[in-house]
Amino acid sequence: MTGISYARARALLLGAGIFVLLMLAALAYLSQADPDPVEIKGTLLFIPVFIGFVLWRVPGGVVAGVLAAGAFAFFRYPAIQSIGSDVFAIQIVSKAVFFVTFGAIGGWATKQLEGSLTKLELYDLIDDTTGLNNARFFLQDTDLEMSRAGRYQTLFSVAFVDVPNDCLAGLSKRKQASALRDLGQVLKGSVRGMDRPVHAQGKDVHKFAVILPETGAEGAKTFASRLAVKVGTYLSERGGKLSAIEGVALTLPEDEQGLAREREIFAQIERAEHPEEADGA
């Protein structure tokens, strides 16, 4: 998983914004000995403007602002008929300016937020569950290592350990999250500075991998065996029901086909985590 998406941020923003505007209307009502119902309605009219620019950015905010200004003038119309328009002209015009400006600036700010969060999500290479690198990082980094190996005639290895999701099914979600997060910290501290540990959660399996630059087949096999023991022992101690799990090591260029299969699995996980990108591709 990645960080917060724009869709989730928008939902949170809508909820928080509407709550704040409702609180402001309530405070305006309670703070006045003789509250003006039209002014209270005017405060509440900021809500559709807010919804307009959050959902449809500048065009939605401006259109909603114009409609809110018209609604406010409509609410003032009985008083205008009784007293005259001179008393309320400035108030109506200033309210209209506030509504439209609020919609335009809010729409612009929302567009900037969407762009920033989309960019952040696009380049987010950290797995939220463990704090390790994620599936997107794995694909990018192994692609880089393959290019480097081909250009400079070097080698590299990747160690894999697969943990079936069922092995942790007996734990509560909170305990699962805690165990995986702590395991991520353990793995970070038990590899070389040049090694890159990865975690990705598929439909049926937690996939742990460590990219091992400049590491031959024998060293990678030994590392993979130790990694399997470390992962299995740690999760068992935290309450996971693990049967024996094995570590697998692939070394390029010899195991190019094996790595291609693993990369496809990680690519499937990446596409499942970002279906909107897969649809737009």
Disulfide bonds with the S-S distance in Angstrom:
none
